[in-house]
Amino acid sequence: MIDLSTQYLGLTLKNPLVPSSSPLTADADTVRRLEDAGAAAIVLPSLFEESVYYEQKLLDKYVFSQSLGNYEAGSFQPVPEDYNCELDNYLAHLQKLKSSLDIPVIASLNGISTSGWIDFGNELMQAGADALELNVYYVAADPEQAGAEVEARYIELLTTLRNQISIPVTMKLSSQFSSVANMVKKLQSSGADGVVLFNRFYQPDIDLETLRIKPHLELSNANESLLRIRWIALIRSRVELSLAATGGFHQSDDIIKALLAGADVVYLCSVLLEKGPDYCATLLQQLQTWLTEREYESVQQMQGSVSQSCALDPAAYEHSNYVDVIKSYRP
Ligand SMILES: Cc1cc2nc3c(=O)[nH]c(=O)nc-3n(C[C@H](O)[C@H](O)[C@H](O)COP(=O)(O)O)c2cc1C
């Protein structure tokens, strides 16, 4: 029997397949199906500080301030003591999953203020999250803001949180840093237990009728996995923290490549939204077959075996790949 286990954020997972943040992990029945299909852990959808505050503001406006504004109307519009806000629902979902699942549950947070990151991070920890994923989705569009300043924001956030949160913390990053490798190293030095490479860069569309910007989300395709595989291969031997690959993992071949490059886990999202949660079992079976056919005894045996440090000429790895690619094109 092949040992599929892997280490991720200090947790021992039974295999490297982890359904990532999406509407799938917001539903308890679907999460149960994911666990039955072999998922080794799950990442909850992000708790968005922005939405929590927006909801609280609306509640204040329509319920609490209304009862203050007109005394008589106050009795018609009772303050709902048992009203469950987004945060309450999130914590209840997390607690329910923790009490019913055997696999680890990773909470995900997207904050906007330092106090929000800390307060909500603490709530998620206390509700039993096995680890905390920081979904820092920041678009640096201000030309006055230098790259170093953007990076400093990430580091400051992590350092502040690290002092407050005792569970493992991982950061989901965009690929758009001048030096991804240096950024990951700095996060490691600031206490990150892992990084998730990479958040997709969502691009809103322009509606040609209304000339308005409209949100636009397409599921990923398998080509996107190559960017993740490449960066993981380049940094695996240069950092010690956990590496999760996310973005474009639709087939077992791509999952295997990410593991060979050095990923500790591979996150699955679009493929499960398209094919259903049970497809996790198919991918797991295909991984197992590949390992058996090549007489591997464990996933750990193959992890990182095609990373930059294992190349015949590691120093030339980065550049020669570029030259080969350019020269390989035949018009
Ligand atoms: C509908 C949908 C909702 C998502 N919600 C979140 C979220 O709340 N937080 C987060 O960090 N990522 C979220 N993601 C991103 C996924 O977790 C994943 O990182 C991304 O889709 C790339 O992986 P994939 O190619 O397997 O889809 C979402 C993706 C989709 C498609």
The ligand as an SDF file (V2000), in Angstrom:
LIG
                    3D

 31 33  0  0  0  0  0  0  0  0999 V2000
  -16.7680   30.5780   -7.2360 C   0  0  0  0  0  0  0  0  0  0  0  0
  -15.4290   30.6950   -6.5540 C   0  0  0  0  0  0  0  0  0  0  0  0
  -15.3560   31.2110   -5.2690 C   0  0  0  0  0  0  0  0  0  0  0  0
  -14.1010   31.3530   -4.6440 C   0  0  0  0  0  0  0  0  0  0  0  0
  -14.0400   31.8710   -3.3810 N   0  0  0  0  0  0  0  0  0  0  0  0
  -12.8210   32.0320   -2.7900 C   0  0  0  0  0  0  0  0  0  0  0  0
  -12.7150   32.5800   -1.4860 C   0  0  0  0  0  0  0  0  0  0  0  0
  -13.7100   32.9040   -0.8300 O   0  0  0  0  0  0  0  0  0  0  0  0
  -11.4670   32.7310   -0.9600 N   0  0  0  0  0  0  0  0  0  0  0  0
  -10.3280   32.3630   -1.6270 C   0  0  0  0  0  0  0  0  0  0  0  0
   -9.2210   32.5080   -1.0910 O   0  0  0  0  0  0  0  0  0  0  0  0
  -10.4150   31.8350   -2.8600 N   0  0  0  0  0  0  0  0  0  0  0  0
  -11.6140   31.6640   -3.4490 C   0  0  0  0  0  0  0  0  0  0  0  0
  -11.6840   31.1300   -4.6990 N   0  0  0  0  0  0  0  0  0  0  0  0
  -10.4310   30.7430   -5.3800 C   0  0  0  0  0  0  0  0  0  0  0  0
  -10.1640   29.2390   -5.2910 C   0  0  0  0  0  0  0  0  0  0  0  0
  -10.0410   28.7950   -3.9540 O   0  0  0  0  0  0  0  0  0  0  0  0
   -8.9110   28.8460   -6.0670 C   0  0  0  0  0  0  0  0  0  0  0  0
   -7.7620   29.3400   -5.4150 O   0  0  0  0  0  0  0  0  0  0  0  0
   -8.9040   29.3540   -7.5010 C   0  0  0  0  0  0  0  0  0  0  0  0
  -10.1610   29.1630   -8.1140 O   0  0  0  0  0  0  0  0  0  0  0  0
   -7.8510   28.6290   -8.3370 C   0  0  0  0  0  0  0  0  0  0  0  0
   -8.0260   27.2500   -8.2980 O   0  0  0  0  0  0  0  0  0  0  0  0
   -8.7720   26.4140   -9.4360 P   0  0  0  0  0  0  0  0  0  0  0  0
   -8.0480   26.6310  -10.6960 O   0  0  0  0  0  0  0  0  0  0  0  0
   -8.7180   24.9920   -8.9550 O   0  0  0  0  0  0  0  0  0  0  0  0
  -10.1760   26.9290   -9.5140 O   0  0  0  0  0  0  0  0  0  0  0  0
  -12.9210   30.9590   -5.3360 C   0  0  0  0  0  0  0  0  0  0  0  0
  -13.0300   30.4350   -6.6210 C   0  0  0  0  0  0  0  0  0  0  0  0
  -14.2550   30.2970   -7.2330 C   0  0  0  0  0  0  0  0  0  0  0  0
  -14.3100   29.7160   -8.6200 C   0  0  0  0  0  0  0  0  0  0  0  0
  1  2  1  0
  2  3  1  0
  2 30  2  0
  3  4  2  0
  4  5  1  0
  4 28  1  0
  5  6  2  0
  6  7  1  0
  6 13  1  0
  7  8  2  0
  7  9  1  0
  9 10  1  0
 10 11  2  0
 10 12  1  0
 12 13  2  0
 13 14  1  0
 14 15  1  0
 14 28  1  0
 15 16  1  0
 16 17  1  0
 16 18  1  0
 18 19  1  0
 18 20  1  0
 20 21  1  0
 20 22  1  0
 22 23  1  0
 23 24  1  0
 24 25  2  0
 24 26  1  0
 24 27  1  0
 28 29  2  0
 29 30  1  0
 30 31  1  0
M  END
$$$$
